[in-house]
Amino acid sequence: MSIPFPLPDGSILARRDEILAGLAPLLPSEALITTEDERRAFETDAFTAYRRVPLAVALPTTTEEVSAVLRYCHEQGVKVVARGAGTSLSGGAIPQTDAIVLGLSKLNRILDVNFPNRTARVQAGVTNLSITESVSAEGFFYAPDPSSQLACTIGGNIGMNSGGAHCLKYGVTTNNVLGVRMVQMDGTILDLGGEAMDAPGYDLLGVMVGSEGQLGIITEAVVRILPMAEDARPVLFGFDTSEEAGACVAAIIGAGIIPVAMEFMDKEAIAICEAFAKAGYPLDVGAMLIIEVEGSGVEMDAQLAKIIDIAKQHNVRVVRESKSAMETAAIWKGRKSAFGATGRLADYICMDGTVPTGQLSYVLKRTGEICAAAGHRVANVFHAGDGNMHPLIMFDVNDPKSAASAEHIGLELLKLCVDAGGCLTGEHGVGIEKRDLMRYQFTEDDLRQQMRVRAVFDPQWLLNPAKVFPLDGRE
């Protein structure tokens, strides 16, 4: 694989023992990982094509410990890469050999839940799903639900502005975070936003969400919790072709109908997920939509009637409503298991481009043509309602030619998304994966403005370096 890493700073490597000696008093003894075997566990994330063993790993338990570590690294000129659960699909948590990994897994407590205010204050290492589990008994939930929600953490969700199946109606992470406590590279602790619905002054919270750990390290967040709907009902819609399914999605959104979720699977993805989850997916269709509506029985019936009418106009062949909680769980288990189920069959690269819903049919058609011409299988499974596409390009990791070909196709598909009026990423972030495509979407002036903002927070570029921006672009 061809993505370059910068050369490590030899002076930092030469001072490793001195640097570790300075870090040791700042943390409990078990919270500083220094042996090579233990450090190797942190060499990559879910973007496993690239690996670098870090200089050391720090596992703080408080905001104050995070501050002390960052202050020391700032003084010593040592790079720092924040890490949550390591589920990043764009290489956002991959370290460098001259960098400290600052893991937030021990900051894993839900600090407060305010039901009258509909908020929860949580530490950055809390998993996405555990927030809903902690408030569900009172009839509340946390809306963003990435497929990795069982493992991924709130700090990482904020860094990448993660989404999920149910974000069509409720929004992505930025729409559900009201405040953060963050630590700047020099150790300064800042509180942005809070429990109020809005905050005065510049929208620095909006700058932090999606900043990929380059402006500061989140240690706590205030998130919005919402009342659960009265009921919810997913429905499977089967079509002969991906193009018909894509056109149906555009027509539903164009009609002003906003289901709680609208997920797409092509024939390859349907077969893979059904073999794994036994969810009852139709295997004789070319593409499938999972459309979920919620509310009272009357509300759901009325919305579904409109959706079914539009689907019939696009030659829908299968309409199958969930009849029980068990069926609903199976339907979503299949969708949420798509990445893991594909991994049982082959290595794959998962892309994350976003396109206008009106371009879905065209982009799906071109995706199939591009992958077929290169001899690669592709499974398309994605958030159709907001056009956030996730083609899974399969390859053989033991075959360098196959791996290079898959990487090339992935980059071509991202360019296709930009050319169709979309963007490089919807929820996975830029990380390493899309770094060198930033010039395809942005002008040099655009990139300079973004880099100037970054430099305000971290003038030495020590936080999560070699990510997001082209290596030759730093001023």
N, C-alpha and C positions, 0 to 999 in steps of 0.2 A: 504494500500500500504506500502511497506516495506523499502523504501530507507531512511536511517537514516540521521538526521541532527546532527551536533555537539551541545553540550550543550552551551547555551549562557554564556557570560562572566558576572558573577554576579557583578563584580566591575563596569562594564560599565552601567549595568542596575541601580545600586544604585546611579550612578552619572548622571542620565539622565537629571535632571533639570539643573545641572551645565553645562553639555555639550550643551544643548539647549541655555542656556544663552550665551555661548561663540560663538555659530553659529549665533545668531540673528543679531549682528552688521555687519555681512559679506554679508547679503542679504537684498533685500527689504522685508518689513514686510509680504507681501502676498506670498513671495517665500519660506517661511519655514512653513511646515505643521506639526502640532504637536498633534492635537486631534485624538483620537482613530478612530472615524468614518471616518475622512478624510484619515488617514493613511491606513485604511483597503482597500481602493481602489487600493493600491499598493502591496497587500499581495501576489499576484501571477501573472503569465503571462499566455500565451496560454497553458502551461502545468499545467492545473488547478487541478490536483490531489493533489498538495502540496501547502500549504499556510503558510506564516509567516508574522505577522504584524511587520513592521520595527520600529526602535526606533524613527525615524523622516524621513521626506522627504524634500529635498532641491531642488528647481527649479531655478537654476541660469539662467541668461540671457546673460552672456558674458564669454569668456574664463578666464578673470581675476577673476570673481566670482567663477568659477570652481576651479581655482588655490587656491584661499583663503580658500575655504571649504576643499579641500584636504590637504592643509598645516596644517590647524587646526586639522583635524581628525588624520593626521599623528602624530602630537605632542601629541595628547590625546590617541593614540592607539585605535581609533574607526574604525571599518570596514565600507567599502563603496561599494555599489552595484550600478553600472551605469544602467540606464533604458532609453530606447527609447520609442517605442510605446507599448511595452509589448507583442509583437507577437511571442516571442520565444517559440518553440515547445519542447525544451529540458530542460526548467526550468532555462535558463540562467539569467533571471532577477528576480528570486525569492529571496527575502532578508532573513536575519536572524533577530531575535528579538533584537539583540544587534548591528545592523548595520543601517547606514544611507543610504537611497535610494537617489541617485543623478540623478534626472530626467532631460533629455536634451530636453524636448518638446518645451521649449521656445527659443532654439537656432534653429530657423526655417526659416532662410533667405538664399536666393541664393545671394551670395555676388558679384559674377562677372561671366560673360560668355565671353570667348575669342574664337570667331568663327574661326579666322585665325589659332589659335593654337589648336583648337578643344578640349577645356577644359572648365570646369565650377568649380568655387570655391563655395562650399556650406557649411552651418553649419550642425552639426551632426543630428539635429532634423528635417531636411528637409525630406519629404517623398520620397520614391523611384520614384513613378510615377510623382511627381511634377517636377522633373528634365526634363523628356521628355516633359512635358506640357510646360515648360518654353522655350524650344528651338525648338519645332516642327514647329513653323511658319517659321523658317529659314531652315527647311529641315533636322534637326538633331534629334538624340534620344540618351538616355542612355540605354545601352544594357541589363544589368542584370534586370530580371523581375520576382521576386518571386511572388507566387500566392497572397501573402498579400501586393503587391506593392502599393495598394491604401492607406495602413496604415503604413507599416513598414518604418523605417527611415534609413538613410545612416549610422549613427553611429552603429546601430545594424547590418546592412548588413556587415559592415567592421568587426565587432566583430565575426560574425559567418561565414564570407566568403560566403555569400548567392549566390544562383544561379538563376535558373528560366528556363522557357521553351526555351527561345531563346539563352541560353548560350552554346548550343552545338557548334554553329558557332563562337560566339563572346566571349566566356569565362565567368568565374564567376567574383565575385567582385575583387579578387586580380589582374585580368587581365585588370581591368578598373579603378583602382585607381592609381594615379600618385604621390600623396603626402597627408600628413595629418598634422594637428596641434594637438598635444596631450599634456595632462598634466599628469605628473608622480604623484605618491602618495604623495611625499614630496612637491608638488606644482610647481615643475619645469616645465616650458612650453618649449616644443621641436617642431621643424619643421622637418619633415622627407620627403625627396623627394621634389617635386614641379611640375612646369608645363613642365619641360623637360621630354623627353621620358625615360630617365634613369638618375640615380644619382650615383656619385662616392662613393666609400667606401663600407662598409658592407651593406647588404640588410636588414636594420632594418625595412623598410616599410613592407617587406615581412613577418617579424616576427610579426609585429603588426596586419596584416590582418589575421583574424581567431584566435586571441588570447583571445577572449571571455571576454574582459574587465578586464583581470588579470594583464596586463603590464602597462596600463595607460588608460586614458579616452580621447577618440577622441572628439574634439570640432569643427573641420573643416576638410574638405577633398577637394582635387583637383581630379576631376573625368574626365575620357575621354568621350567626346561626339562624336558620329559618324554620318556620312551622311546617311540619309534614303535610302534604296534601291529603285530602280525605281518602283518596284511593288512586291507584295508577294501573294502567293496562297497556302492555306492549302488544303490538300486532306485527306479524310477519307478512311482508308483501313480496311476492316472487315475480320476476320479469324474465323475458327471454334473453334480453341483452343488457349490458351495463349502460349503454347509451339511453335506453328507455328508462331505466331506474334513475339515472342522473337527470334526465329531463323532468321526471316526476318530482324529484326533490326541488328543482328550480321552480316548478309550477306551484308547489305547495307554499314555498316561501313567498313567491310572487303574489299569491292570493292573500297574503297577510296572516297566514296560519302559523303559529309558533308552537309546535309540540314541545314536550319537555325534553325529548331526545329523538334524533333521527340518524341512525347508523347504517352504513353501507357495507355489503360484502359481495365480492364477485364469486364466480363459480368455484375458483380455486380455493378461496378463503372459506366458502361454505363447506366444502368437502373436508378441509383440514380441521375446521372447528367442530364439525359434526362427529368426525371420527374420534375426537378427543372428549367432547362434552356430552355427546348423545342428547342434544338439545331438541331434537325433532325438526331440524331444519330441512326444507325441501331440497332434495338433491337433483331434481330434474329441471331446475331453472338456471338461467345464466347469471342472474344477479338477484340480490335480496336486500330489502330495507327492513330494519327494525324501527318502527315508529311507536313511541310511547306517549300517551296522553294521560292527563291526571285531572282530578277534581271529583265532583259528585258523579253518580251514574248517569244522570241526565246530561251533564256537561260533557262527559266523555263520549256518550252516544252521539251528541250533536257534532262534536269536533270530528269524530271518526267518520261520520256520514259524509262530511265535506271532503275529508282526505281520501276516502274510498272512491268517491265520485271522480276526483282528480286522477287517482290511480287508474281507474277504468279508461279514462281518456288517453292513458299511456300504455294500454294493452297489458295491464296487470293480469297474471295467470293464477296466482295463489294469494288468498287473503285469509290469514289464520290468526284469530284472536286468542290470547292467553285466557284460559278458563280457571286458573287456580294460582295460588301463590307458588306452588311447586313448579308449574310451567313457567311462570315469570322468572323464577330463580334460574331455571335451566336455560332459558333464552339468553339471559344476561351472563350466565357463566360461560356460554359459548363465545359471546362477543369479547368478554374480558379476558378470555384465555387465548385469544388469537395469536399473540406474539409467542407465548410459550408453546402452543400447539404447533406452530410453524417451526419452531426451533427443534422439535422432535424429529423433523424430516430433513432439515437442511440448515446450513448457516445462511444468514440473511442480513441484508442492510435494510433498515427501516427509515424511509424518508419522511419529511414533515412539511411539505409545501402546502400553501393555502391558495385557493382560487375562488373567484366569484362563483356563486352557485349556478349562474347561467352558463358557465364554461365547463361544468362538470362532464357533460357528455363528450365534448371535444377532447378534454384532457385525458379522460379514461380511454378513449379510442387511441390517442397517440401513445399513451403509456403502454398499452398492449402491443402496438406496432413496434415501438422502440425495443421493448424487452424481447419480443419474438425474433426480431432481426438479429439480435445479439445472442440468441440461443439460451436465454435465461427464463426460468419460470418466475412469475410474479403473482402475488396474492394481494388484492386490494381490499383493505378493511379500514374504514375511516369515519370521522364525524361529518356526515354529509350535510347537515343543516347549516354549518358555517364553512363548508368547503375545505376543511382541514384534512388533507389527504395523507394516507399512510401506506404507500405501496411497499410491500415486503419483497425485495429482490433477492432471490435465492442463488447461492453459489457454493463452491467447494473451497473452504478455507485452506485446505492443503494443496490447492492448485493455484499458484501465483497468478497465472493468466486469468483464471476464473474470477479470482478476487479483484484483480485490477479492472477487469471488464465490468463487474458489478459496481465498483466504485465509479467508473466512468458513466455508466447508465444512471446511477443515482444523481450525479451532478447534472446530467442532461435533463432529467425529470424536474429538478429544481429550477433550471433555466426555463423549462416549459411552463412551469407555474408562474414565474415572473412575467414571461411573455404573454400569458393569458390574462394579465392584469392582477395577479396575486402577489405573494411574497414568499421568501425563503423558508420561513418557519411559522408555525401556528402555536406550538406549545412545547417543543423539545429544546428550543434555544438554538443559538448559533454554534457555541462551543468551538471545538476544533473542526468538526465535520463541514460546516458551511462557511468557515472563516474566509477562505480564499474566493468565495463567490460573492462576498459583500460588495465588491466593485461592480458586479453584474446588476445589482439592484440599486445601489446608491452611487451618486456622483462623488468626486473627490471632495467637493465642498460639504456634502452631507456627512461624509466620514470624518472630515476635520472637525465639524461641529460636535459630533458625537464624542470624538476623542478628547476634545477640550473639556466637555462635561466630565468625562472620566478622570482627567488629570486634576480637576478641582478637588475631587475626593481622595485621589491617590497619586500625588505628583510623581512619585518614583516608579509607578507602575509595578508595584510589588504584589498586588492582589490578583490572583488567578490570571497570571500573565500568559501570553501566547494564545489567547482565546479571543473570539469575536472579531477582532480587527486583523487585517492582513499584516504579516510580520514586518513588511517594509513600509507600513503606513504610519507608525508611531512618530509623532513630532518630538 
